[in-house]
Amino acid sequence: MDWKYKHFDQEAIFKASPEKVLAAARAVVAESLGEIEEVAGGFVSRGTSAWHSAIATLRITPTPDGAKVAVELLVQRSAMRGYMLFDVGGYYNGQIDKWFSGITQRLEGDREQILVSKTTSGVKVQRGCLLGCLAYLMVGVCLGIFAIALDRAFFPQFSGSTPGPITIAASVIALAIGVLAILYAVNPDASTSKAIREQLQRIQNREKK
């Protein structure tokens, strides 16, 4: 185990020429990390990601379908905010997945046909589950404190380990918010996700006024 760097290895195949894929990858990663150094078959980019120093090596090789992009991302474990033992929530694999999406957007043509395959397919599900659990815990704790107090005030017959009706309702609401958070993270382009964003935008506009 490398105690200095956390290693992330992912790859994707694009239906485009290696030259076009290399140019798109160079532009996308440069926006994220910054410094670019050309190497044989690809490039190396150095910068900072989520307060950790990172080194990304991308190599592009021809394939029968087009071009394969192999990403090796080294993230320094030690940083000002602490030591990273695990990639909680799959942040850095998610970052690589964003690079693949950015490359796809820069290549001309149908997005579904350009990106042939990628190894980061489960990243959204992992991050969605983490977001849903956090939302459930945060909302559950906040609502639970008030719900227990209200149950004791209005329903004194429920005591000890038996939850009152308000506490049960608070748990159901927290669970529903957790499920919505998962759906939002897994499929941000769905109609439900768009409706949530629109509602949040309206609330922000009201607060500004």
N, C-alpha and C positions, 0 to 999 in steps of 0.2 A: 504493500500500500504506500502510495506517495503522500507523505504528510505535508509536503509543501504546496502541491497543486492538486486540485480536484479535476479529474479528466472526464470529458464528455466527447463521445464519438457518435456522429450521426451522418447520414448520407441521403441524397435524393437524386433522382434521374429526371432530366428535363428533355423534352422533345424539341431541341434546338441545337445549333452548331456549338461546339466547344468555345469558339471565339466569342459568340454572343453571350453565352452563359458566363464566361469568365468576366466580361465587361460588366454584366449586370451584377454579378456577385461582388466584384470589386467596389462598385458604387454603393451597394446596400451595406456591406460591412464597414466601409469607410465612414458612412453616416453614423454607425453605431459605436465603433471603437475609435476610428481616426487614422492613425499612422498605418501606411501600407508599404510593405517591402516585397518586391517581386522575387519569386523563387521558381525553380524549374517545375512547370506544370501547374502553377498557381501563384499564391501569394500568402504572406503572413501579415496579420494585423495586430497591433498592440494598443491597449488602452485600458479604460476602467469601466467595469460593469457592476452596478449595484454595490459601489464602494469597494470592490475587489479588483486588483490588477488582473488583466486577462490577456491571453495570447491565443489568437485564432489562426490556425493553419488550414487553408482551403486548397484542395487539389482537384483539378478538373481533368477527367479522362474521357476519351470517346467511347461510346457504347453503340450497339446496334440501333437503339431507340433515339440516340442523340448524344447526351453528355451526362456524366455522373459527377456530382459535387460531393466530395468527402470532406467533412468538417471535423477537425480535432481542436477542441477548445480546452485550454488549460486555465483554470481560475485559481489564483493564489488564495489559499485557505485563510491565512492570517491577514487581518485588516484592522483599521482603527475601531470598527464597531464589534470586533470579536473574532472568533475562530470558527470557520465553517467546516463542520464535520460531515453534514449531510446537506444536499440541495433541497431544502424544505419547499414543498409545493412544486418542484420541478421547474424552478425559475429559469435556469440556464438552458435546459433542454427546450423550454418554451422560447427562449431568445433565439436559439438556432432555428426553431420552427418559424419564427417571424422572419428570419433571413431567407428561408426557403420561400415564404409567401411574398417577400419583397422582390426576390429574383423573378418569381412568376409574374408579378405585376409589371416588371420592366421588360419582359419578353413579349413580343407582339403575338397576338393570336388568342384562341380560346383558352382560358385559364385551366379548365378541366382537362384539356388535351395536352397542354404544355407540361404540366407536372405529372409525370408518369407514375412515380412512386416516391415514398419517403419513409424514413424509419421513425419519424416523430409523430406518428398518427395518434398515439394515446396521450399526448401531452395535455390537450384540452380537457380530457376526462379527469386526469389526475388533478390539475389545477382547479377544475370545477368542483371536485369532491372536497378539496381543501377549503375552497371559498365557502362552500355550502356548510361544512362543519363549523367553520369560524362564525359564520352568520348565525347559525342555529345556537351556538354556545353564547355568543354576545347578546343576541335578542332574548334567548331563554333566561339568562341571568338577570338582565334588566327587567324584563316583564315578571319574572318569578318573584323578585323581591317585593314588588308592589302587589302581585297576586296573592301571595301568602298573607300579607298584612290585611288585605281586603277580605280574604276568606275568614280570617280570625275575627274580624270585626262584624261581618254580616252572616257568617255561617259558623258559629262557634261549635256546632255539633261535630264538625270535621276537625280532628286534632291528631297529633302524633304522626304516624306514617301514612294516614289516609289523606290524599289530596282533595281539596275542595273544588267546586265547579269553576271558579275563576282561575285557579292554578292549572286545571286541565285545559281550559280555553287558552291560557297563555302558552302552554306547551304546544298545542295544536298550531297556534299562530306562528310560533318560533320554528316549528317543523316546516310549515308552508313556506316561510321566508327562506329557509335553508334550501328547500327543493327549488325554489325560483332562482336562487343564487347559482345553483348547479346548472340549471337549464340556461341561464344567462351566459355563464362562462363557456359551456360546451358549444352552444350555438348562438353567437352574438348577432347573427343576421336574421334570426327567426322573428316572426311578428311579435311574439311576447317580449323578446328582448328589446326590440325597437320601441314598443309601448312603454317599457320600464324606463328607457333612456329619455323618451319624450316627457314622461311624467316628472323625472328628476330634473330635466331642463326647465320645465315650467316652475317647479319649486324654487330653483336657483334664481330665475328671472323675477319671481315675486319677492324673494329676499333682497335682491338688488334694488327693487323699487321702494 
